[in-house]
Amino acid sequence: MKIQVLNERVQKLFRSGSYSMDTTKQIEAKLKTLKKEKGVAISDLLLFNLNNKDLKGVNAILGFLMAVYDFEGEEEQIISLALIKILAKLTPLYRKSGNLEIETLYYLIFDIIFQNTGLIEELDLKSKEALICEIIEISKLKYSEDKTKDSDLLMALQKIIDIGFYFGDQKGKKMLESGFLNHFDEFIAGCAKDELETNWPDSI
């Protein structure tokens, strides 16, 4: 089955009503028609929707990924690389449009990584550095500092800070120091300082 046809069928299931375990099982059955490992099929769907600038479609597939995440080893790396590719495309788009849907996608991506830290730990050195580069670019994005309003980007940055430790002593510490310790938002800078004091007390 072609990815376009599969995506149309999967998205139709998302639109059909409330999300449930039955919906999950139906989607998983359709993924099998692609005759690829589940992680590969989900990655293909994520990138297909993003390449077609269907942010709602990306959101739906990320939600499904969060619900069925049970990957490890090579499949875990495949999912990680797909998420890095998505981040690389989302950030320029956010700078251009300021679309709040992208903030939500940032939050979903880093919540998935927060819940499944193997997505960092299983990466090779080159891919880990690529993810850190995308994180540094995200740390430069401006958003409202009005804390009376919900900001998915603000919550995404907090998730990033929380997973800093999993990049390792050298890379995690450097990422927080260069991207967050002097962040324009004092709240985020404070979160980074707290994380550094917890895991690398000698750096403060």
Backbone torsions as a table, in degrees:
resi	resn	phi	psi	omega
1	MET	NA	135.3	178.8
2	LYS	-70.7	150.2	-176.9
3	ILE	-61.0	-34.9	179.8
4	GLN	-63.5	-44.6	179.8
5	VAL	-66.2	-44.5	178.6
6	LEU	-59.4	-44.4	-179.2
7	ASN	-61.4	-42.3	179.1
8	GLU	-60.2	-40.0	-178.7
9	ARG	-71.7	-39.8	179.0
10	VAL	-67.2	-44.9	-179.5
11	GLN	-64.9	-33.0	176.7
12	LYS	-62.6	-38.7	177.3
13	LEU	-64.4	-39.8	177.9
14	PHE	-62.8	-36.4	-177.1
15	ARG	-81.1	-11.4	-171.4
16	SER	-74.2	-16.3	-179.1
17	GLY	161.0	-157.9	-177.1
18	SER	-69.1	145.8	-179.5
19	TYR	-74.1	134.9	-177.0
20	SER	-149.5	173.0	176.6
21	MET	-62.2	-33.7	178.2
22	ASP	-64.5	-41.9	176.9
23	THR	-61.5	-42.9	178.6
24	THR	-58.0	-46.0	-179.1
25	LYS	-64.2	-39.1	178.9
26	GLN	-64.1	-41.3	179.9
27	ILE	-66.9	-42.7	179.0
28	GLU	-61.1	-36.9	177.8
29	ALA	-64.2	-39.7	179.3
30	LYS	-69.5	-35.4	178.6
31	LEU	-60.7	-33.5	-179.0
32	LYS	-64.5	-24.9	-179.9
33	THR	-68.4	-17.1	177.7
34	LEU	-77.2	-11.9	178.0
35	LYS	56.6	42.1	174.5
36	LYS	-133.2	164.1	173.8
37	GLU	-59.6	151.0	-175.1
38	LYS	-57.7	-41.8	180.0
39	GLY	-61.5	-39.4	179.0
40	VAL	-66.9	-43.7	-179.7
41	ALA	-61.6	-43.3	179.2
42	ILE	-65.5	-41.6	177.6
43	SER	-60.2	-43.7	179.0
44	ASP	-60.8	-41.5	179.6
45	LEU	-66.5	-42.8	178.8
46	LEU	-58.5	-49.4	-176.3
47	LEU	-71.0	-33.2	176.9
48	PHE	-61.6	-47.3	-179.7
49	ASN	-65.8	-40.1	-180.0
50	LEU	-66.5	-43.5	179.1
51	ASN	-61.9	-26.0	176.7
52	ASN	-94.4	9.7	177.9
53	LYS	56.3	33.1	176.9
54	ASP	-97.5	87.3	-176.2
55	LEU	-67.5	-34.1	177.1
56	LYS	-65.4	-36.6	177.1
57	GLY	-65.2	-42.3	176.5
58	VAL	-60.8	-44.5	180.0
59	ASN	-57.3	-45.4	-177.5
60	ALA	-64.1	-43.8	-178.9
61	ILE	-68.5	-37.0	175.3
62	LEU	-62.2	-40.7	177.1
63	GLY	-61.7	-40.6	177.1
64	PHE	-65.4	-42.8	178.2
65	LEU	-58.4	-42.0	179.9
66	MET	-62.9	-35.3	-176.5
67	ALA	-75.0	-32.0	-172.2
68	VAL	-110.2	9.3	-171.9
69	TYR	-60.6	113.7	174.6
70	ASP	-149.8	34.4	-173.8
71	PHE	-89.8	161.1	174.3
72	GLU	-158.7	166.4	177.0
73	GLY	61.1	-131.4	-175.3
74	GLU	-60.7	-40.4	179.7
75	GLU	-63.9	-34.9	177.8
76	GLU	-62.5	-40.9	177.6
77	GLN	-65.4	-38.1	179.1
78	ILE	-61.9	-44.8	178.0
79	ILE	-63.0	-44.6	-179.8
80	SER	-58.4	-46.9	-178.2
81	LEU	-64.7	-35.9	176.8
82	ALA	-64.9	-41.8	179.7
83	LEU	-65.1	-37.6	177.6
84	ILE	-64.0	-43.0	178.2
85	LYS	-61.4	-39.5	179.0
86	ILE	-64.4	-45.7	179.3
87	LEU	-59.7	-40.3	-178.9
88	ALA	-63.0	-27.6	179.4
89	LYS	-91.6	-30.3	-177.2
90	LEU	-69.7	-39.5	-172.9
91	THR	-64.3	-47.5	175.4
92	PRO	-61.1	-35.8	179.1
93	LEU	-66.3	-39.2	178.9
94	TYR	-66.4	-42.1	178.5
95	ARG	-59.7	-35.2	-177.2
96	LYS	-79.0	-39.1	-171.0
97	SER	-110.9	-27.4	-174.2
98	GLY	65.3	20.7	-176.5
99	ASN	-63.2	121.4	-177.2
100	LEU	-68.0	-19.7	175.5
101	GLU	-61.7	-31.5	-179.9
102	ILE	-69.1	-36.4	176.0
103	GLU	-57.8	-41.1	179.4
104	THR	-64.2	-39.4	178.5
105	LEU	-64.8	-40.1	174.8
106	TYR	-56.5	-47.5	-177.9
107	TYR	-61.4	-45.7	-178.9
108	LEU	-61.5	-43.9	-178.8
109	ILE	-61.0	-47.5	-176.0
110	PHE	-78.7	-20.2	172.1
111	ASP	-71.4	-39.4	176.0
112	ILE	-60.7	-44.8	179.6
113	ILE	-66.3	-39.7	178.9
114	PHE	-60.5	-39.7	-178.9
115	GLN	-79.2	-17.0	-175.3
116	ASN	-138.4	74.5	-170.8
117	THR	-68.3	-10.4	172.5
118	GLY	-60.3	-22.3	177.4
119	LEU	-63.5	-22.2	172.4
120	ILE	-93.8	-47.7	-171.6
121	GLU	-65.5	-27.9	-178.4
122	GLU	-87.4	-5.0	-179.3
123	LEU	-73.7	145.2	171.7
124	ASP	-75.4	171.0	-173.8
125	LEU	-58.8	-44.5	-178.2
126	LYS	-62.1	-44.4	-178.9
127	SER	-69.4	-36.4	177.9
128	LYS	-63.1	-41.3	178.0
129	GLU	-66.7	-35.6	177.3
130	ALA	-64.1	-41.3	177.9
131	LEU	-64.7	-42.1	178.6
132	ILE	-62.3	-40.0	177.7
133	CYS	-60.3	-42.1	178.3
134	GLU	-65.9	-38.7	178.4
135	ILE	-63.2	-42.8	179.2
136	ILE	-61.4	-40.6	177.9
137	GLU	-64.3	-39.7	178.5
138	ILE	-65.1	-36.0	-179.3
139	SER	-64.4	-17.7	-179.3
140	LYS	-87.7	-10.1	-176.1
141	LEU	-70.1	140.7	178.7
142	LYS	-93.1	144.0	176.3
143	TYR	-149.5	171.5	-178.7
144	SER	-66.2	134.4	176.3
145	GLU	-91.9	8.6	178.1
146	ASP	-75.4	101.5	-174.8
147	LYS	-74.5	-1.7	174.6
148	THR	-79.0	-10.6	179.1
149	LYS	-108.7	142.0	176.2
150	ASP	-70.6	138.0	176.3
151	SER	-132.7	112.6	178.1
152	ASP	-66.4	-29.5	177.8
153	LEU	-68.1	-40.4	176.8
154	LEU	-59.5	-44.4	179.5
155	MET	-67.8	-34.0	177.1
156	ALA	-63.8	-40.8	179.0
157	LEU	-64.3	-37.6	176.7
158	GLN	-64.0	-39.4	176.9
159	LYS	-62.8	-42.5	179.4
160	ILE	-59.3	-46.2	179.7
161	ILE	-60.4	-40.3	-179.1
162	ASP	-65.5	-28.3	-179.1
163	ILE	-95.6	1.9	-178.7
164	GLY	-52.8	-38.0	-177.8
165	PHE	-58.2	-32.4	-173.8
166	TYR	-77.0	-7.8	174.2
167	PHE	-82.5	-6.4	179.0
168	GLY	99.6	163.1	-174.9
169	ASP	-56.0	-46.8	-175.2
170	GLN	-76.7	-53.0	-174.5
171	LYS	-72.6	-40.2	-179.7
172	GLY	-64.7	-44.7	178.9
173	LYS	-62.6	-46.8	-179.3
174	LYS	-62.5	-40.5	179.7
175	MET	-60.3	-46.3	-179.0
176	LEU	-67.5	-40.2	-179.0
177	GLU	-66.9	-42.6	-174.8
178	SER	-82.6	-31.7	-174.6
179	GLY	-102.2	-20.8	-169.0
180	PHE	-129.5	-29.3	-175.2
181	LEU	-63.4	-30.4	177.4
182	ASN	-112.6	31.5	-179.3
183	HIS	-61.6	147.6	-178.4
184	PHE	-63.7	-25.8	178.8
185	ASP	-91.3	114.6	-176.5
186	GLU	-59.9	-31.0	179.1
187	PHE	-63.9	-46.7	179.2
188	ILE	-65.8	-41.0	177.1
189	ALA	-59.1	-39.3	178.4
190	GLY	-66.2	-39.6	177.3
191	CYS	-62.7	-41.3	179.2
192	ALA	-64.7	-41.7	179.3
193	LYS	-62.0	-43.8	178.8
194	ASP	-60.8	-42.7	-179.6
195	GLU	-65.2	-41.7	178.4
196	LEU	-64.9	-40.4	179.3
197	GLU	-65.4	-32.9	-179.7
198	THR	-73.0	-46.6	-172.7
199	ASN	-100.9	-24.9	179.4
200	TRP	-137.8	66.6	-174.3
201	PRO	-58.2	-25.5	-178.6
202	ASP	-75.5	-11.1	-176.1
203	SER	-85.4	-13.4	-176.4
204	ILE	-102.6	NA	NA
